[in-house]
Amino acid sequence: MKKILILFYFITLFSFSQEKKVPQDSIDYYLELASFNAEDKLQTEKAIKYTNKAISFAKNIKNELKLHDSYYFLGTIYYQNNKFEDAIFYFIRCTNFYQSNKLITAKLAKSYYSLGLCYLAKNKINLANTYFNKSYDIYNNLNISDALQLVELQKGLSLKAAKKYDEALSIFKRIGTQNADYENAKLEAYFQVSAIYSIQKKYSHAYSAIKKAFDIAEKNNNSLAKNKILNQLIFLAEKNDDFKSANQYLKKIIQQKDKPLSSNEEYILDKKDYDNQLDLVEKLEREKKDQIKSIRFSRLISILSIALISILSLLSFSLYKNNKIRNNTYRLLQEKNKELTEQKEKAEQASKARAEFLSTVSHELRTPLNAINGITYLLLQEKPKVSQLNYLKSLEFSGNYLLNFINDILEINRLESNTVQVEKINFNIIELIANIKQSFNEFIQKNNVNFQTEIDLEGNEYLIGDPTKLSQILINLINNAIKFTKNGDVLLKIGTTKTDDKNITLSFVIKDTGIGIPDDKIANIFDSFTQGSVEINRTFGGTGLGLSIVKKIIELLGSDIKLESIQGKGSTFSFDLVFEKSPLLENETIKSKEENNLDCLKDKKVLLVEDNKINQMITKKMVENKGMICTIIDNGEDAITEMAKNDYDLVLMDVHLPGINGTEATEQIRTFNNHTPIIALTAISLNENREMLLSFGMNDVITKPFEPEHFYKVIASYLTNN
């Protein structure tokens, strides 16, 4: 009998392996431990510890989906412990990942829902509603009706908290009258309708709604809800002079064994139960899909199981014999895995510390460098003496060199931290190449270089892709080619290798006749801070980061770079990139250029919110040089007051301010002013990103120290239609 049971065990094991192959890795193991400890608030630290181990393991095996599932669970733990800022950080990471990978599933909807709960807890009602609406739209598209009820209910509660009673009533009434079987949602909806009518002193309407809630509670034998509803019924019966009914409801309370609760409870049902319902909905959806797969495999499994019985019988004996050896080996592997995991965590911590240090240094250098570059620019605009011009040009060169160095450090840290996202926007590659070539004119003349371009796009000059990253690649490679080629030739060749109705693959070749790269240096030439030799660094300068940045960006774009070089004869760098074809017309490009005409800046009123006196002086001067009228505020609190009293065409908002910072000030301004453009001024660091700043209501971001042309171009783009 025992042998038969063992045999059927292996048949069952094989059957399930055909239906669904689930790897038994440490991610699920640690998440199970985290979930177990998260149920007890005293064990929160353990729950966070196990979740971080799951995150570490997911990173190790490069399982992005499991990694962001772990991030979501960590956000949930922080939310349950009222650490809403930490929870928001991880939920946003999840939404960004699911969106960028086009995973429009219940997971994305649940992440938006969780963000709504966090902002609702922070009393940021508008933001909460925004995320509830996003969650609702996804659940609606997925046709998950139960989840729609929950999200609708939360939207109603947030509107009630914002005292938008008419809108809240509309939602609660719609939930109460729907034909869906979700009785708990209907019960809560009628209770909230009664609560709102009580606030509005419409006691007859409130009495009618609470009786409907009581009928649902009676039908479902919900004693907890009945206790709360009975207290409200007594209160409203008395308000409507129905003392006979009030007495009857009082008797029912006495009959209830549970202790009555006060009538001013905000929610009649346990809020956590609603949150858990979303997990249940997602689980049911997965089970439905698994059942479909199971039916498809069942016939095949029935046929194969008979043929496999004899084979599995022989294998069972062998497995039993080797069981002890396998267990010992497994224990050894577990110990080794633990040691490797600890070493990996230490290495990641060291890498993170290095990145944060370099990021902090880069960030802190930007503020004084903004003063240096800004003052230099202003002095050059004021027609200095000939004797002073060379000094100012030298200062401008040194400032730009230091800025490029800082930018390279920050860029390599961003690329290594995997926080960079690829954009998809329309651009004209012919114009982009022309602008790059023009920017090198002075350098080309200085080194006496014959710079040529050969471009064959087969008529596809308008593309969809990331022009910023393409510019970074080409600028770094062309700069190196010109720098290491004096009195020689540099060629940029762009050709079409593949094309169809939607996409085009372009080949890029940058070839020079310069000093070349020694054979023993080629293997490491793309490493950070690496150049051919110390002598080359002293002779030609540079950070040694350019080629490392190029390689990482090209890999981010889904390609790789090739290098051929002969010392003393020159080097050739080549790579391929895929772009989408764009329907953009030439007149649209011309229109875009016309919109950036700086004549629109004259007499515009600008509010500058900046606490640094030197930056105040520089920015105000640059603004006034174009005919704009500038008012300075040095803190966030006064900026909010000023915007409430006066009208401005544009706000330049420093992010790091004393007291209320720039993001918080913007968020408060947006509660009463949604039309005035607000542009962030920031010495942006590794931990900041454009999307995060825009989420607070800012329209654009200008990085310090800013280039004057870019500064004016961004401002003009928002003042053109004002």
N, C-alpha and C positions, 0 to 999 in steps of 0.2 A: 504493500500500500504506500509506503514511504517513497519508494522509487517512482511510483506513478505520480505522486504529488510533485516530486522534484521535476519529473518530465513535463508536466503541465505548467509548472512554474516557468520553465524555460520557453515553452511555447507561448505563454502569455507575455513573457519579457520580449520575445521576438516580435510578437504582434504589435505591442505598443511602440517598439522601436521603428516599425514600419509606418505607424500612424504619425508619430511626432518625435523627432530627434532633439532631445533637450540636453545640452551639455551640463554636467554636474560640476560647475566651476565654483570658485570661491565668492563670486559676486552675489549669487542668490543666497549662499550660505550666510554671508555677513549681513545681507539685508534682512534675512529672517531673524537673526540675532538682534539687529537694530529694531525691528518691528516689535519683537517681544519686550525689549527694554523700554521702548517709547511709550508703551501703555502705562508705565509707572513713572510719574513725573520725577520721582526721586532717582530714577535711573537714566535721566536725560543725557548725562555726560557719556554713559556707556553707549546709548543709542547713537549719539554723534560719532563716537569713536569707531563703532562698527560700520557706520555708513561711510566714514572717511576711508576705511579699509576697502570697502566695496568700490569706492571711487578710484583708489590707488590701483586696485587689481584691474578695473576696467581700462584705465589708462595704459597699464602694462601690456594688456593683450589688444589694445587699440580697438576696443568695442565701443564706438561712439554712442550707440543706442542705449546700451546698458549704463554707460557713464552718465548720460543725461537723465535716465530713469533714477539713478542714485542721487543726482543733483535734486531732482524733484522731491525725493523722500527726505533729503536733508532740509529742503525748504519747508516741508510739512512739519518737521520736528521743531524748527525755529518758530513757525507760526503758532504751533500748539503751546509754545512757551513765551508767547507775546514778544518775540524778537522779530518784529515785522520787517525792519530794514534788511536783516540778513536773509529772511525768507524771500523778500522781493528780489534780492540779488540772484538767488538760485532759480527762482521761477522765471525770471527774465532770460537767464541763460538757456533754460529749457525751451521757451517760446522761440528764441532766436534760432536754436538748432533745428527744431521741428519745421519752422518756416523755411529756413535756408535749404533744407533737404526735402521740402515739399511733402512733409509728413502731416497732411491735414487729417488728423485722426482724433479719436476721443482723448488721447494724451495731450494734444495741443489745446483742445477745448477745456480739459481739466486744469491745465496750467494757467490759462486765462482766468478761469473761475477762481482759482486760488489767489491770483493777483488781485482780483476784485475783492475777495474777503480781506486780504491784507490792507488794502487802501480803505475799505469800509471800516476796519478796526482803527485806522489812523484818522478817521473822520474826513477823508478826502473823497467826498461823495462823487464828484464828477469823474475822477479817475476810476473809482470803483465801477461806476455805471459803464464807462468805456470798455473795461475788460469783461464785464458781465455780458455786454452786447456782443463782443467778439466771440465769447464762449457760446452764447445762444445761437449765433449764426452758424457756427461749425456743427453743433448738435442738430440744428435744423436741417442742414445739408446732409448730415449722416442719417437723418430720420430716426433719431433716438429720442422718442417722445418723453420717456420718464425723466431723462436729464433736463429736457426743456422745462418741465414743471419746476424743477429745483432752481434752475437759473432764473426763471421768471420770478419765483418767490423771493430770491435774494435781491433782484432788481427792485421789487416792490418795497422790501425792507429798507434798502438804501434810499429810495425816494421818500419814504416815511421819515427816516432819520434827517433828511434834508428839509423836512416840513413841506414837501411838495405833495400835499395830501390828495389832490384831485388825480394826479398821475398815478400815485400809489393805489388809490381806490380802483382805478381802471384796470390795473394789472391784477389785483386781488380778486375783483369780481370776475374777470375772465378765467382765472384759475378755478374759482368756485363753480362756474357754470359749465366747464368742459366735461365731456363724456368719459374722460380717461378714468382708469380704475385706481389712480393714485390718491387714496382717501386721506392720507396724512397731509398732503399738500392742500387739499380742499379745506380740511379742518383748520389748518394754520391760516389759510386765506380768509375764511369767514371770521376767525378770531381777530385778525388784523383790521378787517373792515369795521368790526364792532369797536375796536380800539380807536380808530380814526374818527368815527362818528361820535364817540364819547368825547374826544378832544374838541370836536366842533360843536358839542352840546346838542347833537341831533339824537336824543336818547331813544326815540321810537325806532329810528333806523338801526341804531346800535343794538337795541333789544331784539329786533327781527333777525339780524345777522348772527348774534351770539346763540340764538336758539337753533339755527341751522348747524352751527359748530357743535352744539350739544347733541343734536340728533346723530351726527356722524360719530362722535365719541361713544355714544350709547351703542350704536350699531357695531362698532369695532371693539367694544369693551375696553376702552382706553381709560383706565382709572386715573392715571396721572393728569391727562388732559381734562377729565371730568371735574376733578377737584378745582382746577384753575377756572374752568368755565362756570362752575356753579357759583363761585364767589362773584364773578362778573354778572351772572344772571340775577343774583340777589340785589346787587347794586343798581342794575338797570331796571329791574322790576319796581324797585322803590321809586326810582326817578320817574317811572311811568305810572305811579300810583296803583300798581298791580300788587298790593300787599298780600293777597291770597297766594299768588304764584311765588312771591318772595318767601313766604312761610314754607311752601312745599319744597322749594329748592334748598332751604335751610335744613329741612328734615333729611333730604338726600345727602347733604354734606355729613350730617351726623352718622348716617348709615355707612358712609365710606370709612374703611379702616385706616387708610393713609391719612397723615396729618395734612390739613388744608393749607394751601399756599396763598400768599397775599394776592390781591386782585390787580396789583399794578405790575405784574410780571411782564417783561418786554416781549418774550417769546413763549408761546404756549408749549412748544415741543423742544426736545433737546437738539440744539444746533448741530452738534457733532454727528447725530444720526443722519441729518441731511447731507453733510459732507461725505459720510461713508457711503451714501447711496450712489454717488458718482463712481466710486470704486466698484460697487456691485454692478452697475450698468456696464462698465467696461469689461468686467469679468464675464457677465452673461453674453456679451458680444463675442468674446474669445471662445467661450464654450460652444456657442452656436456654430462658429467656423470649424471648431474641432470635431463637432458632431457630423458636419458635412463631410469632412475628410475621412472620418471613421467609416461612414457608410460606403464611400468609394473604395476603401481598402478592404472591407469586410469579406467580399467575395473572393478576392485574390488570396487573402490570408487563409481562408477556409481550405482552398485547394493546396496551397503551399504547406500548410501545417501538417497534413498527412504525409507528404513526401519527406518532411524534415524530421519526423519523429525518430526515425532510426539514427539519423546523423546526430541529433541532439542527445540521444541516449548515450552514445559513445563520448560525446563532448562533456556531458555532465560528470562522468567518472573522472575524466582528465581535470576538469575544473575543481572538483572536490579535492583531488590529490594535491593540486598546486595552490589551494586556498591559503594555507599557512604562509607559503613563500610570498604570495601576493600581498598578504596583510603586512608582513614584515617590510617588504619593499615599499608599500604605501606609507607606512609610518616614517620610514627614512626620507621618502620624498617630501612628506609633509613638513618634517623638520628642516630639510634643505630649502623648501619653498618659503618657510617662515624666515629663515636667515636671509635669503635673497630679497624677500619683500622688505625686510628692515633695512638692508643695504640700499635698496632702491629708494626707500623713503628718505634716507639720509642724503642720498645724491640729489633727489628732487628738492629737498629743503635747501641744500647748498646752492643749487642752480637758481632757486627762487630768490634766495638772499642776494646772490650776485646780481640778478636781474633787477630786483627792487632797489639795490644800492645804486646801480648805474642809472636807473630811471629817476631816482630821487636827485642824484647829482645833476643829471640832464635838466630836470625840471627846475631846480633851484638856480641854475646858471642862466635860464632864459630871461628872468626878470631884469638882472643888470645888463644882459646882452641886448635886450630890447631898448634900454636907455642908450647904449653905445651906438647901435645901428640907427635908432631914431634920431638922435641928436646929429649924427654924421650926415644923415639924409637931409635934415633941415638946414644944416650949415651949407651943404652943397647947393641947395636950392636958393640960397641968399647971395649968390655970385661972390665967392670968396676971392681974396687976393691971389695972384699967381703964386706967390711964395707960400701961401697956405694950402693951395690946391693939392700939391703932392702929398702933404701930410694927411689931408682929409681922404684922399684916394687910398693911401696906405692903411689908414684906419678903417675905411670901408672894406678893403680887401681882407684885413685881419678879422673884422667882425663877421664877414660872410664865411670865411674859412672856418672860424670857430663854430658858427651856426651849423654849417654842413657837417662838421664833426659830431656835434650834439645830436643832430637829426639822424645821422647814421647809427649812433649808439641806440637811440630810442627805437629806430626802425628795426634793427636786428633783434632787440629785446621783444618787440611786438611779434615779429615773425616766429621767434623761438617759443613764445608763450601761446601760439595758436589763437590769438584774439583778432587776427586780421580777416576781414571778409571781402570777397570779390564782388565788385559792383557790375551791373549790366546797364549801361547807358549809351545813348547815341553819340557818335563822334565821327569826325571826318579825319581819316588817317593821313590824307595828303596835307591838310592844314597842320596836323600835329607834327609831322616830320619837318615841315617848313619852319614852324616855330622853334623846334629843337635846333635845327641847323642855324637859324638866325641867332639863337642864344650863344652859339659857339663861334660867331664870326670873328670876334676880337682874339680869341684863343687860337683860331686857325691862322690868322695873320701873324700872330706873335711867334708861332712855331713854324711858319712858312710851310703849311701843309696843303696839299692839293686834295680837297675833300669833295668826293663825288657821290651821287645817289643814282641808283638804278631801280625803278619801281614799275612792276607789272601787276596790276590788280584786276585786269580784265573788266574794267568799268565799275568795280565795286569799291568805291572810295568811302562810302558811308557804311559804317559798321556798328554793331552793338557789342560792347565789351567793357573793359576797365581801362580807360585811357591813362589814368593816373599811374597805374602799375606798369603799363607799357612804356610810359615816359620815363619812369624810374629805371627800367631795364636799359632802354636805349641811351639815356643820358649818361649812366655809369659806364657802359661799354664804349660809347663814342668819346667820352672824356678821357678814358684810359688810352684809347687808340691815338688820340691827338697828343696826349701828354708824353707818351713813349715813342712818338714818331716826329722827329724834327727833320725838316727838309725832305719829307717823304710823302707817301700817298695813303689816304684813308678812304675806304669804300663802304657805303651802306647799301646793301642790295636786298630788296623785298620782292618776292615772287609768289605766284599762286601755285600751290601743289595739288589742291583738291577743291572742288566746288560742287554744290548742288543747289536746290531751290531755297534752302534755309540757311546753310552754313558755308563758310569758306575757310580753308586752311592756308595760312601764309607762312612762308619760310623767310627768316631774317638771317642775314649774314653781315657781320662787321669785320672787315679785313684791313690790316695795316701793314706797312713795311718798316716797322719800328725795330726796337732792340730785341724783341722776342723773349721767350721764357726758357730758362735752362730745363733740361729733361728731368732732373732730380727735384724740381720745384713744381712741376705740372700737377702731380697727384694731390698736393696740398694747397694749390693756388686759390681754391674756393673757400678755404677755412677763414674764420674771423681773424682779423688783425694780422693777416699773412700777406707779405709781398715777396718779390723775388729774392731780395737780400737787404741787409742793413744799408749797404751803399746806395741801392736804388731808393730806399726810403729817404735817405739824407739828400739825395740828388733831386728827386722828383716830388717828394712830399706825399701826403695822402694818409688816410686812416687805416688802410688795409681791410676795410669793411665792404667796399663797393661790390666786389665780385661775389662775396658771401651773400649780400642782399640780393643780387641778381639771381643767383642760383635758387635761393629760397622762394623768391617771387615766382620764378618760372615753374618751380615744382608746385607752388600753390595754384597756378593756372593750369596744372595738369600736363606739363611737358618737362623736358630736360634740356640742358645746354651741353653742347659739344665744343671741344677746344682742340685746335691744331696749331702748333707753334714750333718754329725753328729759331734757335738763338742767333741773333744778328740779322735775321731776314724778315721777321715779323710774325704776327699771330692772326688766327681766324677763329671767331666765335660764331656759332650758329645754333638756331633753335626754331621750332615750329610752334605756332599758336592757332587755335581754332576760334573764330568769331562768328556771330550771327549776322546775317545780312540785314541792313536797315533800310526801311522805305523813306527815310528822311530826305527831303528835297533841298536843293541849294538855296532857295529863297527863304527857307526856314532858318538856315545858318546865318544868312544876311540879316534877317529880322532879329535874331538873337544878338548879333553884334550891335545893331542899332539900339537895342534896349540898354546897352551898357555905356551909352554916351554920357560923359561926365558933366555935360551942361545941365543935366537935371539936378545936380547937387546944390546949385546956388540958392541961397535964402532958405534952405531946409533947416528945421529946428531939430537939433540932436541933443539927447540927454546922455552924458558920459558918466557912468557909475564906476569909479576907480578910487582906491584908497592910497595908492602909491603916488607921491607928489611929482616925481620925475615923469612917470608914465602919464599923469594928468597933463603935464606941460606939453609932452611930445604929441600925445593924441589930439589934444585941443588944437595945437598949432597945425597939425596935418589936416584936421577937419576945417579949420578956418581958412586954410590956404586955398580951398576949393569954394569959398564963399558961403559955407554953412555957418549957422549960429549954434554955438556950443554952450551948454550949461553943465556944470560939474557937480556931482553928488559923491561923497566919499563913503557911504555905507548903504546897506540894503534897506534898512528901516525908512530912512529919509527918501530913498528912491521910490518906495511904494507910495508914500504920502504925496510926493511930487507928481507922480503919474496919475494919482486920483484927482489932483487939483488942476493940472495943466495938460494941454495936448502937445505931443511931439510927433515928428515925422519918423523918428528912428531912435532906438535905445542901444547904446554900446555898453554891455554889462560884463564887468569883470567877474569871473567865477569865484575867486577866493577873496572874500570880503570879511571884515571883522563883524561879529554878531551874526545876523542873518546873511548867509552867503548868497551868491548870485543866482544859483538854481532855485533856492527857496523864495527869494524875492520875485523871480520871474513867475514862479508858480502862483504866488499871491496876486501879482498884477493880472495874471490871466483870468482871475475870478471876476474881474470887472472890465478888463480891456483885452479883447481878442484880436484887434485889428492892427495895432502898432507893431512893426517889426522889431524884434529884440535879437541882437547878434551877440553871441558870447565871445569875450576876449579871454583867452586862457593860455598859460604855459603848459599845455596839455601833457599829462604824464602817462605812464604805462597803464595805470588803473582807471584812467578816464578814456571815454570814447565818444565819438560824435553822436551816436545813437542815444546814449545815455543822457547827454546834455539836451538834445532835441526833445526827449521825452518830457522834460519839465516845461515845455512851451516855447523854447527858443527856436528861432527860425533858421539860424546858421551859426557857424563857428569860425572864428579867425584865430589862428595860432600865433602866440607871441614867440619871438619877435617877428612881427609881420612885415612882409614885403609891401612897400607903398602901392605898387601897381595892383597887387592882389587885394589889398585893403580897399582901395577906391572902387575896384571892379565889383566886389561883393556888396559894398554899400550902394553903389549905383543900381545894381540889379533889384534892390528892394525899394528904391526911391523913384524909379522910372515912371510908375503909374500913379504916384502920390501927387 
